[in-house]
Amino acid sequence: MRVLFAVDGSDGSFAAIEQVAPLLRDPQDEVALYCHPPQVRVNSKNHLDELLNSTEATFAELIFSKARTRLGPELADKAHTIVGHQDARRGLIVAAQQWSADLIVVGARGLNAFQRLLLGSVSRAVVHASHIPVWVARPRKNDPGRGWRVLLSSESPATAKRPAQLLGKFFWPHDTLFNVLTVNVSVFAGRVPDWLQQQARSPDVDAMVQKWAREHDAELRDNVAKMKAFVEDLPAPLSKAEPMVIEGEPTTSILAAASGNDCDLIVVGSHQKRSIDSMILGSVSETVLNHADCSVLIVPHQQAP
């Protein structure tokens, strides 16, 4: 697997390397470090382009050097380095395409309780525009020496296949626990307040609800059976994942399940516009990304040819 790390000298970008690099191995995996060096501004009437370029190149090399110490010796010795000279949001996407990356890793902005819920402009733009999965790293709340707690959320086994294959490429600690979640949306979920449902009762409405309930129960049983079969067919260590089928509103259910299982990583699919300038992401993945207090791995759904 080819993994591209975005580094800008911030603690968040180095922490992202420290989080993901232990899950990689040489020679199965290759890593590259992408840096858009800090811009240097000099108030002078003289043109100092050569000096400015040299200074920015020095900044980039210092950042790369510090980033290598977070990779570990085996990965660091073979790490590629890419210096970006265009806008960082566009440059990272272009670098990932040209280097044929399979995964982009970026750090979320800030480390305190409030700021870690926010994404920097570069991270957000990359998530929205990327054709490939993007891991947005937030600090782990739990003991780093403990195995990961990973929640894979999907609409169905079909859409879970690509994220599951990606997870299977990492070298997870032996005590890592996986949960695979799908959400059955309630008939009125998020649309009709409870009090209005109660007051709108009529024979016609009750008949409709009873019919829906029978169909819904059958769908729920079918989803449970499909998820169990899907998990059993996954490669180790995901084959030991706990399948979860719950009823509710998707984003609320995903975040609640992640919190209840003390998750370190949420994996969620996305329907995206394929443009570097696009700022539109699927509503579920957008909400999870914004409100999760752990790392989030966004895996774009493959479009039919």
Secondary structure as the mmCIF struct_conf table of DSSP 4:
data_model
#
loop_
_struct_conf.conf_type_id
_struct_conf.id
_struct_conf.beg_label_comp_id
_struct_conf.beg_label_asym_id
_struct_conf.beg_label_seq_id
_struct_conf.end_label_comp_id
_struct_conf.end_label_asym_id
_struct_conf.end_label_seq_id
STRN STRN1 ARG A 2 ALA A 6
BEND BEND1 GLY A 9 SER A 10
HELX_RH_AL_P HELX_RH_AL_P1 ASP A 11 VAL A 20
HELX_RH_3T_P HELX_RH_3T_P1 ALA A 21 LEU A 23
TURN_TY1_P TURN_TY1_P1 ASP A 26 GLN A 28
STRN STRN2 GLU A 30 CYS A 35
HELX_LH_PP_P HELX_LH_PP_P1 PRO A 37 GLN A 39
BEND BEND2 LYS A 45 ASN A 46
HELX_RH_AL_P HELX_RH_AL_P2 ASP A 49 LEU A 71
HELX_RH_AL_P HELX_RH_AL_P3 PRO A 73 LYS A 78
STRN STRN3 HIS A 80 VAL A 83
BEND BEND3 GLN A 86 GLN A 86
HELX_RH_AL_P HELX_RH_AL_P4 ALA A 88 TRP A 99
TURN_TY1_P TURN_TY1_P2 SER A 100 SER A 100
BEND BEND4 ASP A 102 ASP A 102
STRN STRN4 LEU A 103 GLY A 107
HELX_LH_PP_P HELX_LH_PP_P2 ALA A 108 ALA A 108
BEND BEND5 ARG A 109 ARG A 109
BEND BEND6 ASN A 112 ASN A 112
TURN_TY1_P TURN_TY1_P3 ALA A 113 PHE A 114
HELX_RH_3T_P HELX_RH_3T_P2 GLN A 115 LEU A 117
BEND BEND7 LEU A 118 LEU A 118
HELX_RH_AL_P HELX_RH_AL_P5 SER A 121 ALA A 129
BEND BEND8 HIS A 131 ILE A 132
STRN STRN5 VAL A 134 ALA A 137
BEND BEND9 LYS A 141 ASN A 142
TURN_TY1_P TURN_TY1_P4 PRO A 144 GLY A 145
BEND BEND10 ARG A 146 ARG A 146
HELX_LH_PP_P HELX_LH_PP_P3 GLY A 147 TRP A 148
STRN STRN6 ARG A 149 SER A 153
BEND BEND11 GLU A 155 SER A 156
HELX_RH_AL_P HELX_RH_AL_P6 PRO A 157 LEU A 167
TURN_TY1_P TURN_TY1_P5 GLY A 168 LYS A 169
BEND BEND12 PHE A 170 PHE A 170
TURN_TY1_P TURN_TY1_P6 HIS A 174 ASP A 175
STRN STRN7 LEU A 177 ASN A 184
HELX_LH_PP_P HELX_LH_PP_P4 VAL A 185 SER A 186
TURN_TY1_P TURN_TY1_P7 VAL A 187 ARG A 191
BEND BEND13 VAL A 192 VAL A 192
HELX_RH_AL_P HELX_RH_AL_P7 ASP A 194 GLN A 199
TURN_TY1_P TURN_TY1_P8 ALA A 200 ALA A 200
HELX_RH_AL_P HELX_RH_AL_P8 PRO A 203 GLU A 232
TURN_TY1_P TURN_TY1_P9 ASP A 233 ASP A 233
BEND BEND14 LEU A 234 LEU A 234
HELX_LH_PP_P HELX_LH_PP_P5 PRO A 235 PRO A 235
TURN_TY1_P TURN_TY1_P10 ALA A 236 PRO A 237
HELX_RH_3T_P HELX_RH_3T_P3 LEU A 238 LYS A 240
STRN STRN8 GLU A 242 GLU A 247
BEND BEND15 GLY A 248 GLY A 248
HELX_RH_AL_P HELX_RH_AL_P9 PRO A 250 GLY A 260
TURN_TY1_P TURN_TY1_P11 ASN A 261 ASP A 262
BEND BEND16 ASP A 264 ASP A 264
STRN STRN9 LEU A 265 SER A 270
TURN_TY1_P TURN_TY1_P12 ILE A 276 ASP A 277
HELX_RH_AL_P HELX_RH_AL_P10 SER A 283 HIS A 291
BEND BEND17 ASP A 293 CYS A 294
STRN STRN10 SER A 295 PRO A 300
HELX_LH_PP_P HELX_LH_PP_P6 HIS A 301 ALA A 304
#
